[in-house]
C-alpha cells in the first residue's frame, strides 16, 4: 500500500530538517576538549616556567642588580609568579660594592621588595616594570676612594629596563665620613616616590624628609641620577623644597616658627643651594621681644660630613639688615657643629638690635653699624651663654629713651661748654663707638668712647647679659675747666681743684666709674 499524501509530507519534512540538538552537543564536546587541552598546556607551561625559567629569571635579576651597582648581590628569598602578569617578591637583598673596605656597611640593603610587570612590558625595549615597592631601604654612600684598575667584567653589558613607579617610604640615606669615628650624615626619607627609574637615566622623585633639628618635614621634588656606578657620591641630584612650621624652640634660648623654601643642585657629595627663610615671631628667650626675621642665603653643602659654607646670608628685621659669611662645621676637639660667621651691619637701628638683647623699651635709639666675628659652639646651653662675638661698633645720633637720662646728658653737654642760664632748645645727639667681645654671657668693652658736644667719656669694662650688672671705669673729658661747669659759690671753690683735674691740653679730666645694674646704674668718681 502506498503511503498517503500526509505521510509523505511528514517524512519529507524530517528528511530536509537538520538535527540542531546533535550539532550543539558536538560543539560543546569540541569546546570542552579544547579547554582541557589549554589547561594541560597551561599546566605544562607553568611547570616548565616554575622549574626551568624561574632560575633563569632569578639569575637575570641578580645579574642586572650587580651590573647596575658594580657589586655583588645577595638575597635570602625570591618568589616569582607569571599569572596574571609577572610578579616578583623577595627578602633581605644586600648589595656590596666591589673593592669596598670590609668594615663599611653594604651600599644598599632592602628588607622586603615587590615588583610587578605585564608580559607586554617585558618584551619592550627597554623592558618595562610597572611598579616596585621597597621596605626598610638603607643606602650608604661611601667616601670617595682612589680609582681602581678596570676589572675584566667591568665592560659587561648592563641589562636595560625602566620602572614606572618606585615606592620606598621610610628610606634612610647615609653619607659615610672619610675619617673613622666621625658620625655619618643621615637623611630620613619619611615618604619617597620615584618615577621613570631605569638604567643610565635620570629619574624624578617626590619625597618628605624628616628633619631632626628643628623638627619638621621637608617637602622636596626634583631629578636624581643617573646613578654613578664607579663613584655613587658623584651621582647628580637637583630639586626644590619647602620647610614649614619648624619649631626653633628646640634650640635653647630662641623661639619662633620658621618657614623656608629654595632650590638646590649638584652631586650627592657636594650640593649648592639657595633660598629664603621667614620667621614672623622670632625672639631671644631672655629678651622676650618678637621681631619679624627674614633671610636669603646661598650655601655649599659637603655631603660627606654635612659641613656648610654660607656665602652669604642676608638677614633683615625691622629697619635693620645684617650680612653674614662663614660656615657651619665641626671644629677640632669638639663634638658637634659650630656656627662661625663674619657679620656686618652697615644700615641698622639700635632699637631693632635691642629687641634681641634686652626686655622692655630700649634705653637708646639711633643708627648703628658694626662688624664682628660670631661663633656659636655646639651644646645644650642657652644661646646667650654660649654665643661669642668679637668686633667693633659705632652708634651715631643716638638719644636716650628715658627723658630724665636724656635731660642729664643735655645738661652735661651744656655745662661742659660753660653754658649756664641759657635756653636749651638744642636736642643733643650722642655718638658711641668701641671694641667689644661677648663670651660666656658677658660683654667686655675696650676703647669705649661716648661723645656729646663739649664732653667725651672713655670707658672700659663689662656688662652681664644674664644678670645685667655694670662694671665700667674710665675718664670724663670736658671742654671747660671744672670750675667753669658751675656758677656762684660752687664755681669759686672748684677753682681750687682745677689744677688737679686739668686735661692734657685744657679743660677737665675726671676719673669716673659706672656700676649697679642696667635698671639702676650708679655714676661716681673713681678716686
Backbone torsions as a table, in degrees:
resi	resn	phi	psi	omega
1	UNK	NA	133.7	-178.8
2	UNK	-80.0	144.1	179.4
3	UNK	-65.8	152.5	179.1
4	UNK	-73.6	168.6	-179.7
5	UNK	-62.8	-36.3	-179.2
6	UNK	-67.2	-40.1	-179.6
7	UNK	-65.9	-43.6	179.2
8	UNK	-57.8	-42.8	-179.6
9	UNK	-61.9	-42.1	-179.8
10	UNK	-64.4	-45.7	-179.3
11	UNK	-65.0	-37.8	178.7
12	UNK	-64.2	-40.4	178.9
13	UNK	-62.4	-40.1	180.0
14	UNK	-67.5	-37.5	179.8
15	UNK	-68.9	-30.3	-176.4
16	UNK	-91.5	-12.3	-177.6
17	UNK	-94.5	124.6	-179.2
18	UNK	-69.3	160.6	179.0
19	UNK	-90.7	83.3	-176.0
20	UNK	-60.2	-42.9	-178.4
21	UNK	-60.1	-40.9	180.0
22	UNK	-67.0	-41.3	178.7
23	UNK	-61.4	-43.3	178.9
24	UNK	-60.3	-39.2	178.1
25	UNK	-63.3	-39.6	179.0
26	UNK	-64.8	-41.9	177.6
27	UNK	-59.4	-44.8	-179.1
28	UNK	-62.5	-41.0	179.6
29	UNK	-63.4	-40.5	-179.4
30	UNK	-64.9	-46.8	179.4
31	UNK	-61.8	-42.0	179.2
32	UNK	-61.7	-41.6	179.1
33	UNK	-63.7	-44.5	178.6
34	UNK	-62.1	-42.5	178.7
35	UNK	-60.3	-43.3	178.9
36	UNK	-63.6	-39.2	178.3
37	UNK	-63.2	-43.3	179.0
38	UNK	-62.4	-42.9	178.1
39	UNK	-59.0	-45.0	179.1
40	UNK	-61.6	-42.8	179.9
41	UNK	-62.1	-45.6	-179.9
42	UNK	-60.4	-44.6	179.5
43	UNK	-62.0	-44.2	179.7
44	UNK	-64.3	-43.1	178.5
45	UNK	-64.4	-43.2	178.3
46	UNK	-60.4	-43.0	178.8
47	UNK	-64.4	-39.9	179.4
48	UNK	-62.5	-45.6	-179.4
49	UNK	-64.4	-43.0	-176.2
50	UNK	-62.7	-41.9	-173.1
51	UNK	-97.5	-19.4	-177.6
52	UNK	-116.8	-43.2	-174.1
53	UNK	-81.9	-38.1	-176.2
54	UNK	-54.8	-47.6	176.5
55	UNK	-58.5	-35.0	178.8
56	UNK	-66.1	-43.4	177.3
57	UNK	-62.5	-39.8	178.4
58	UNK	-61.0	-45.0	180.0
59	UNK	-64.4	-40.3	178.9
60	UNK	-63.4	-41.3	179.8
61	UNK	-62.4	-48.9	179.2
62	UNK	-62.6	-40.9	179.5
63	UNK	-62.0	-43.6	179.8
64	UNK	-63.5	-42.6	-179.9
65	UNK	-63.7	-47.2	-177.3
66	UNK	-65.8	-37.3	-179.7
67	UNK	-69.6	-39.7	-176.7
68	UNK	-72.9	-27.7	-175.9
69	UNK	-114.0	9.4	175.7
70	UNK	50.5	54.3	-178.2
71	UNK	-159.9	-162.0	176.9
72	UNK	-113.7	144.0	-177.6
73	UNK	-119.0	138.9	176.4
74	UNK	-132.3	141.6	173.7
75	UNK	-148.9	146.9	-173.4
76	UNK	-91.5	-21.8	-176.2
77	UNK	-149.9	139.1	177.3
78	UNK	-144.9	123.7	177.8
79	UNK	-117.7	132.9	-178.6
80	UNK	-127.0	130.3	176.9
81	UNK	-129.8	138.7	-175.4
82	UNK	-108.3	-1.7	-178.5
83	UNK	-130.3	133.6	4.4
84	UNK	-79.5	-12.9	174.9
85	UNK	-144.6	175.8	179.8
86	UNK	-69.1	127.3	177.7
87	UNK	-133.5	125.7	-178.6
88	UNK	-124.6	133.9	175.0
89	UNK	-137.8	151.5	-178.9
90	UNK	-160.2	173.8	-178.1
91	UNK	-135.6	150.8	170.1
92	UNK	53.5	57.0	174.5
93	UNK	-85.3	125.4	-179.2
94	UNK	-126.5	128.1	179.9
95	UNK	-119.2	123.2	178.0
96	UNK	-114.5	136.5	-177.5
97	UNK	-79.6	142.0	178.5
98	UNK	-60.6	134.5	175.0
99	UNK	78.5	1.8	-179.9
100	UNK	-74.0	142.1	177.5
101	UNK	-56.5	143.4	-174.5
102	UNK	-65.1	-25.2	-177.4
103	UNK	-77.7	-13.0	179.7
104	UNK	-78.4	146.5	175.0
105	UNK	-67.4	163.3	-179.4
106	UNK	-61.4	153.8	178.9
107	UNK	-59.8	-45.6	-179.7
108	UNK	-140.3	138.5	171.1
109	UNK	-136.7	139.8	-177.8
110	UNK	-132.3	130.2	178.7
111	UNK	-73.0	-55.2	179.0
112	UNK	-136.6	145.4	174.9
113	UNK	-142.6	149.8	177.7
114	UNK	-139.7	140.3	179.9
115	UNK	-138.7	143.9	178.7
116	UNK	-131.8	142.6	178.1
117	UNK	-150.5	155.6	175.1
118	UNK	-94.7	159.1	178.3
119	UNK	-64.4	-34.6	178.0
120	UNK	-62.1	-42.4	-179.8
121	UNK	-64.9	-32.1	-178.5
122	UNK	-69.8	-25.3	-178.1
123	UNK	-97.1	4.5	174.1
124	UNK	-78.1	168.0	173.7
125	UNK	-128.9	112.5	-1.1
126	UNK	-73.4	161.5	177.4
127	UNK	-59.9	143.6	-177.7
128	UNK	-117.9	127.3	174.1
129	UNK	-107.1	127.6	-172.6
130	UNK	-70.3	-48.3	-172.9
131	UNK	-150.0	140.9	175.2
132	UNK	-131.2	132.1	176.3
133	UNK	-116.7	130.6	-178.1
134	UNK	-122.9	138.8	176.2
135	UNK	-124.5	143.9	179.3
136	UNK	56.6	46.0	177.9
137	UNK	-81.2	126.2	175.3
138	UNK	-127.1	128.2	179.1
139	UNK	-118.4	124.4	-179.6
140	UNK	-115.2	104.6	-178.9
141	UNK	-83.1	116.3	-176.9
142	UNK	-76.5	159.3	175.1
143	UNK	-66.8	157.3	-178.8
144	UNK	-65.2	136.1	179.3
145	UNK	-124.4	166.4	-179.4
146	UNK	-62.1	141.4	-179.2
147	UNK	-67.8	130.7	-177.2
148	UNK	-91.8	165.3	175.5
149	UNK	-64.9	146.4	-177.5
150	UNK	-66.9	137.4	178.0
151	UNK	-86.2	160.9	-178.3
152	UNK	-64.2	-32.4	-176.5
153	UNK	-92.7	8.7	-174.9
154	UNK	-71.5	-25.1	-178.3
155	UNK	-93.1	12.9	-179.4
156	UNK	-65.7	151.9	-177.6
157	UNK	-71.1	132.8	178.9
158	UNK	-93.1	123.2	179.0
159	UNK	-59.2	135.3	-178.5
160	UNK	-93.9	135.9	178.6
161	UNK	-156.4	160.7	175.8
162	UNK	-132.1	135.6	177.4
163	UNK	-110.3	123.6	-178.4
164	UNK	-61.4	-54.0	-177.9
165	UNK	-140.7	133.9	173.2
166	UNK	-118.0	125.6	175.7
167	UNK	-112.6	125.5	-175.9
168	UNK	-145.2	60.9	177.5
169	UNK	-64.1	144.3	179.4
170	UNK	81.0	17.2	179.2
171	UNK	-68.9	143.4	175.6
172	UNK	-119.5	122.7	177.7
173	UNK	-110.7	124.4	179.8
174	UNK	-119.1	131.7	172.6
175	UNK	-99.2	109.2	-174.8
176	UNK	-76.0	136.7	-176.5
177	UNK	-77.3	159.7	176.8
178	UNK	-73.2	-41.7	-175.5
179	UNK	-87.7	137.7	177.0
180	UNK	-68.4	145.8	179.2
181	UNK	91.7	-17.0	178.4
182	UNK	-81.5	146.8	179.5
183	UNK	-77.9	142.3	177.8
184	UNK	-72.6	157.8	174.1
185	UNK	-86.0	122.5	-170.7
186	UNK	-114.8	132.3	173.3
187	UNK	-119.2	122.5	177.3
188	UNK	-101.0	116.7	-178.5
189	UNK	-95.6	98.2	-177.5
190	UNK	-59.2	-42.5	174.2
191	UNK	-135.0	143.1	179.3
192	UNK	-148.1	126.3	173.9
193	UNK	-133.4	131.7	-178.3
194	UNK	-120.8	136.2	179.6
195	UNK	-113.3	141.6	174.1
196	UNK	56.6	47.5	175.0
197	UNK	-78.3	142.8	-179.4
198	UNK	-172.8	-175.9	-177.0
199	UNK	-72.7	121.2	171.9
200	UNK	62.3	31.2	-180.0
201	UNK	-140.9	152.9	176.4
202	UNK	-69.8	156.6	-179.2
203	UNK	-134.5	150.8	-180.0
204	UNK	-90.9	141.8	-179.5
205	UNK	-133.2	157.3	175.3
206	UNK	-141.4	120.8	-171.7
207	UNK	-143.1	156.0	169.7
208	UNK	-116.6	115.1	-179.9
209	UNK	-95.0	135.0	177.0
210	UNK	-88.3	113.8	-179.3
211	UNK	-94.0	135.5	-176.4
212	UNK	-80.5	-54.0	-178.7
213	UNK	-136.4	120.2	-9.0
214	UNK	-69.9	149.2	-175.7
215	UNK	-66.5	144.6	178.7
216	UNK	157.9	174.6	179.8
217	UNK	-109.8	133.0	177.7
218	UNK	-102.5	117.8	179.3
219	UNK	-90.4	119.4	-175.3
220	UNK	-137.3	148.5	175.2
221	UNK	-146.4	153.7	-179.4
222	UNK	170.4	-149.5	-175.6
223	UNK	-126.1	136.5	-178.5
224	UNK	-129.2	135.5	175.1
225	UNK	98.9	-177.3	5.8
226	UNK	-71.6	154.1	-178.1
227	UNK	-62.0	130.2	178.0
228	UNK	-88.8	108.6	-174.4
229	UNK	-65.6	-44.4	-176.1
230	UNK	-71.4	-38.5	-177.1
231	UNK	-138.5	90.2	-177.6
232	UNK	-55.4	-31.4	179.7
233	UNK	-67.0	-12.9	179.4
234	UNK	-96.2	12.1	179.0
235	UNK	-70.9	128.4	-178.1
236	UNK	-69.0	149.1	174.3
237	UNK	-152.4	142.0	177.1
238	UNK	-152.1	160.8	179.5
239	UNK	168.7	-169.9	175.6
240	UNK	-133.5	162.4	-175.1
241	UNK	-146.8	160.4	167.1
242	UNK	-135.7	142.2	-178.6
243	UNK	-131.8	112.1	-172.9
244	UNK	-112.9	148.0	169.9
245	UNK	53.1	44.5	175.8
246	UNK	-80.2	121.4	-174.8
247	UNK	-85.5	108.4	-177.6
248	UNK	-77.0	-8.4	-177.6
249	UNK	-68.8	-9.6	174.6
250	UNK	-67.1	-20.7	173.8
251	UNK	-90.2	112.1	-173.2
252	UNK	-60.2	123.4	176.7
253	UNK	112.5	-12.8	177.9
254	UNK	-133.8	165.6	177.4
255	UNK	-152.3	163.8	-180.0
256	UNK	143.0	157.7	176.2
257	UNK	-106.5	116.9	-173.4
258	UNK	-98.3	138.9	170.9
259	UNK	-121.6	135.6	-178.4
260	UNK	-141.8	147.7	173.5
261	UNK	-147.1	154.1	-179.2
262	UNK	179.0	-167.9	179.9
263	UNK	-139.8	161.4	-177.6
264	UNK	-151.5	163.7	178.7
265	UNK	-169.3	161.4	-179.3
266	UNK	139.6	-143.2	174.9
267	UNK	-122.0	165.2	-176.6
268	UNK	-54.7	-33.8	-176.2
269	UNK	-80.2	-20.1	-177.9
270	UNK	-152.9	111.4	-178.2
271	UNK	-114.2	144.0	171.7
272	UNK	-110.8	132.8	-175.7
273	UNK	-135.0	153.7	173.3
274	UNK	-149.0	148.8	-177.7
275	UNK	178.8	-165.2	-178.2
276	UNK	-135.3	156.8	170.7
277	UNK	-130.0	153.3	-179.3
278	UNK	-142.6	118.3	178.6
279	UNK	-126.2	95.7	-172.3
280	UNK	-64.2	-28.4	-175.8
281	UNK	-130.2	57.1	178.6
282	UNK	-77.5	140.6	177.6
283	UNK	-152.7	151.7	167.7
284	UNK	-90.4	125.1	-168.2
285	UNK	-55.1	-43.7	-176.6
286	UNK	-64.6	-35.4	178.9
287	UNK	-79.1	-39.3	175.2
288	UNK	73.4	13.2	179.5
289	UNK	-108.5	137.4	-174.9
290	UNK	-93.3	142.8	172.9
291	UNK	-132.8	153.6	176.1
292	UNK	-90.0	103.9	-174.6
293	UNK	-100.0	124.9	176.5
294	UNK	-124.7	144.5	176.3
295	UNK	-138.4	152.5	166.0
296	UNK	-123.3	145.8	-174.5
297	UNK	-146.7	157.3	167.0
298	UNK	-130.7	135.7	-174.2
299	UNK	-146.4	152.2	172.0
300	UNK	-119.1	124.2	-174.1
301	UNK	-111.4	125.7	175.9
302	UNK	-85.1	109.9	-176.3
303	UNK	-69.9	-13.3	-179.6
304	UNK	-79.0	-27.1	-176.5
305	UNK	-140.1	-3.1	178.8
306	UNK	82.7	0.7	177.3
307	UNK	-62.3	139.5	-175.4
308	UNK	-126.3	128.5	176.2
309	UNK	-100.8	121.5	-177.6
310	UNK	-102.1	121.7	-177.0
311	UNK	-153.6	91.8	-17.3
312	UNK	-107.9	-171.9	169.7
313	UNK	-118.5	129.3	176.8
314	UNK	-114.6	120.6	-178.7
315	UNK	-114.0	138.9	177.8
316	UNK	-131.7	141.5	176.1
317	UNK	-154.0	132.0	-174.6
318	UNK	61.1	-128.6	178.1
319	UNK	-104.0	22.8	-175.4
320	UNK	-120.5	153.9	179.6
321	UNK	-141.7	135.1	-179.9
322	UNK	-123.1	136.3	175.7
323	UNK	-111.5	131.7	-177.5
324	UNK	-127.5	142.5	172.4
325	UNK	-136.9	141.4	-179.2
326	UNK	160.3	-135.9	-177.5
327	UNK	-167.1	172.5	175.2
328	UNK	-123.2	112.9	-174.9
329	UNK	-155.9	168.2	-179.3
330	UNK	-92.6	119.5	179.5
331	UNK	-84.2	154.7	179.9
332	UNK	-59.4	131.6	177.2
333	UNK	85.8	4.2	179.1
334	UNK	-116.8	158.1	178.4
335	UNK	-114.2	90.5	-176.0
336	UNK	131.0	174.9	-175.2
337	UNK	-98.9	140.7	177.1
338	UNK	-105.0	148.5	172.8
339	UNK	-99.0	117.6	-178.8
340	UNK	-124.8	116.0	-173.8
341	UNK	-136.3	145.6	165.8
342	UNK	-95.8	117.2	-174.8
343	UNK	-111.0	149.3	-179.9
344	UNK	-148.5	130.2	172.4
345	UNK	-121.7	117.7	179.3
346	UNK	-106.6	-19.1	179.0
347	UNK	-137.8	102.4	-178.0
348	UNK	-151.3	169.0	176.6
349	UNK	-120.2	132.6	-177.9
350	UNK	-60.9	-36.8	-178.6
351	UNK	-63.0	-29.9	175.8
352	UNK	-68.3	-45.0	-179.4
353	UNK	-65.5	-39.4	-178.4
354	UNK	-61.7	-28.5	179.2
355	UNK	-63.5	-25.6	178.7
356	UNK	-88.4	-9.1	-173.0
357	UNK	-115.0	-36.9	-174.3
358	UNK	-131.4	156.0	175.7
359	UNK	-88.9	157.6	178.8
360	UNK	77.0	-166.7	-177.9
361	UNK	-68.9	143.3	178.7
362	UNK	-69.5	139.0	-179.8
363	UNK	-68.5	-26.1	-178.8
364	UNK	-132.2	148.7	171.2
365	UNK	-130.3	149.4	179.8
366	UNK	157.8	-179.3	178.8
367	UNK	-80.9	138.1	-178.3
368	UNK	-135.7	146.0	172.3
369	UNK	-140.7	148.7	177.9
370	UNK	-159.6	164.2	168.3
371	UNK	-141.1	139.7	-174.7
372	UNK	-159.0	154.8	170.7
373	UNK	-95.2	124.9	-176.8
374	UNK	-112.8	140.1	176.8
375	UNK	-140.5	132.2	174.6
376	UNK	-122.8	104.6	-178.7
377	UNK	-74.4	165.6	177.1
378	UNK	-70.9	164.5	179.2
379	UNK	133.8	167.5	-176.1
380	UNK	-98.0	7.6	179.8
381	UNK	-69.8	163.9	173.3
382	UNK	-60.0	139.7	-175.4
383	UNK	-60.8	-31.0	178.6
384	UNK	-65.6	-34.6	-177.4
385	UNK	-77.8	-28.9	-177.2
386	UNK	-103.3	-9.6	178.9
387	UNK	-65.4	136.5	178.5
388	UNK	-125.2	130.4	177.7
389	UNK	-132.5	141.6	177.4
390	UNK	-144.6	112.3	-176.1
391	UNK	-173.6	-162.1	-179.7
392	UNK	-131.4	155.3	-179.9
393	UNK	-143.9	163.7	177.0
394	UNK	-145.3	129.7	-179.8
395	UNK	-118.2	119.8	-174.6
396	UNK	-116.9	143.9	175.1
397	UNK	51.9	52.3	-177.9
398	UNK	-95.3	150.5	175.7
399	UNK	-131.2	144.6	175.2
400	UNK	-79.0	138.6	-178.2
401	UNK	-78.6	-23.3	176.9
402	UNK	-80.9	116.9	-177.1
403	UNK	-57.7	-36.0	-178.8
404	UNK	-65.8	-43.6	179.0
405	UNK	-66.2	-41.6	-179.9
406	UNK	-63.5	-38.4	177.9
407	UNK	-63.6	-38.8	179.2
408	UNK	-66.2	-39.5	177.8
409	UNK	-62.5	-41.4	-180.0
410	UNK	-69.0	-37.5	175.8
411	UNK	-64.7	-40.3	177.8
412	UNK	-60.2	-44.6	179.8
413	UNK	-62.7	-42.6	-180.0
414	UNK	-65.0	-47.2	-178.4
415	UNK	-64.5	-39.8	-177.5
416	UNK	-64.6	-19.6	178.5
417	UNK	-102.6	4.0	177.4
418	UNK	74.0	24.0	179.6
419	UNK	-95.6	121.9	-178.9
420	UNK	-132.7	149.7	175.4
421	UNK	52.7	34.5	176.9
422	UNK	-115.4	142.7	176.9
423	UNK	-57.0	131.4	-177.0
424	UNK	-106.9	82.8	178.0
425	UNK	-94.8	-2.9	-177.1
426	UNK	-79.7	131.3	175.8
427	UNK	-91.3	111.0	-175.0
428	UNK	-80.6	126.7	175.3
429	UNK	-103.5	142.0	-178.5
430	UNK	-107.8	147.0	174.3
431	UNK	-118.6	134.7	-176.6
432	UNK	-135.2	133.6	-180.0
433	UNK	-150.2	158.1	177.5
434	UNK	167.8	178.8	175.6
435	UNK	-103.7	145.8	-178.4
436	UNK	-143.9	158.7	175.6
437	UNK	-143.4	126.9	179.1
438	UNK	-112.6	124.7	178.1
439	UNK	-156.4	141.0	177.4
440	UNK	55.4	33.9	176.0
441	UNK	78.8	10.3	179.5
442	UNK	-125.0	131.1	177.5
443	UNK	-98.5	119.5	178.6
444	UNK	-105.7	135.3	-177.1
445	UNK	-119.3	137.3	172.0
446	UNK	-130.4	149.8	-178.7
447	UNK	53.8	42.8	178.3
448	UNK	-83.1	123.5	-174.9
449	UNK	-125.4	129.2	-179.5
450	UNK	-123.6	123.3	-174.0
451	UNK	-123.8	137.9	166.8
452	UNK	-135.4	161.0	178.5
453	UNK	-54.7	121.5	177.9
454	UNK	93.7	-10.2	-177.1
455	UNK	-150.0	153.1	176.7
456	UNK	-140.9	136.7	177.2
457	UNK	-114.3	127.5	176.3
458	UNK	-115.9	123.1	-173.3
459	UNK	-133.2	161.7	169.5
460	UNK	-148.2	143.5	-179.0
461	UNK	162.5	-158.4	-177.5
462	UNK	-145.1	161.2	179.8
463	UNK	-135.1	129.1	-179.5
464	UNK	-86.1	117.4	179.6
465	UNK	-68.5	-26.2	-178.5
466	UNK	-86.4	-51.8	-178.1
467	UNK	-92.9	-8.0	176.9
468	UNK	60.6	29.4	179.2
469	UNK	-87.3	144.3	-179.3
470	UNK	-109.0	139.6	175.1
471	UNK	-152.1	90.4	-177.0
472	UNK	-126.9	145.2	173.4
473	UNK	-135.3	149.8	-179.5
474	UNK	176.4	-149.7	-174.3
475	UNK	-137.6	144.1	174.5
476	UNK	-106.5	116.5	-179.2
477	UNK	-108.0	121.3	-178.5
478	UNK	-117.1	146.0	-179.5
479	UNK	-65.0	-37.5	-177.9
480	UNK	-92.4	155.5	172.5
481	UNK	-64.5	159.0	-177.6
482	UNK	-56.6	-41.9	179.7
483	UNK	-66.3	-26.9	-178.8
484	UNK	-76.5	-10.5	178.9
485	UNK	-83.3	-8.1	-178.9
486	UNK	-125.3	173.6	177.1
487	UNK	-128.2	166.2	174.6
488	UNK	67.4	-142.2	-175.0
489	UNK	-62.5	-38.7	-179.3
490	UNK	-59.9	-38.0	-179.9
491	UNK	-65.5	-36.9	-179.6
492	UNK	-64.9	-49.0	-177.9
493	UNK	-66.7	-35.4	-178.1
494	UNK	-69.2	-19.2	177.1
495	UNK	-63.0	-25.5	-179.6
496	UNK	-68.1	-28.1	-175.9
497	UNK	-105.8	-0.7	179.5
498	UNK	-52.0	-42.5	-177.7
499	UNK	-62.2	-29.2	-176.8
500	UNK	-75.6	-21.3	-177.0
501	UNK	-120.6	25.9	179.6
502	UNK	-70.3	138.6	178.4
503	UNK	-73.7	177.8	-177.5
504	UNK	-59.1	-41.6	178.2
505	UNK	-105.6	-57.1	178.1
506	UNK	-161.1	-174.3	179.8
507	UNK	78.4	-150.5	-172.9
508	UNK	-128.8	143.8	176.3
509	UNK	-131.0	106.2	-176.7
510	UNK	-113.1	133.2	172.9
511	UNK	-76.9	129.1	-177.2
512	UNK	-131.5	167.4	174.9
513	UNK	-146.0	151.3	176.8
514	UNK	-128.0	120.0	179.7
515	UNK	-129.5	-167.6	-179.6
516	UNK	90.7	-147.4	-179.8
517	UNK	-125.2	171.5	179.2
518	UNK	-60.8	-37.3	-179.4
519	UNK	-74.1	-32.4	-177.6
520	UNK	-134.5	75.7	179.4
521	UNK	-73.9	151.6	178.5
522	UNK	-123.9	126.2	-179.0
523	UNK	-109.5	139.0	178.3
524	UNK	-164.7	173.1	175.9
525	UNK	-83.1	139.9	-179.9
526	UNK	-99.9	86.6	-176.5
527	UNK	-69.9	NA	NA
